[in-house]
Amino acid sequence: MEKVVPVIPIRDGIIFPNTDSVLTFGRPKSLAALETSFKHERIVCFVLQKNSRVNDPTTNDLYSIGTLSRIERMI
């Protein structure tokens, strides 16, 4: 069964599986993706941007592999 999850672009760094990371988000689309994930299963996919200076990345601005993650808490 296919599952659709929010994608959140990361400007710098990589999120590795089975690790805890503290992340800061400020872009409206990223915050909306986080809020959407909290209404469902708290699952998102973090994908690194090819160029960290791009403020509104499209699919072409992202690498094709990301990390499926569960959001434990938001502050």
C-alpha positions, 0 to 999 in steps of 0.5 A: 500500500502506498503512503503519502507523507509531507516532504520537508527540504533541509538546507544543510546537513543530513538526517540519518535513520535511527538518530535524534536530531533537533531541527529549526524550521521557519519557512511557511511550507515546512511549518505547514508540513509539520502541522499536517504530519501531527494531524496524522502519524507524525511521519515526514520525509526530510530531503536535502536541497542541492543549493541551500540559498534557494528559498522556495525549492521545487522537486528539481532543487532536491536530491532524490533520496531522503529520510523517512522520519517520525516527529517526536515533539515540537517546541 
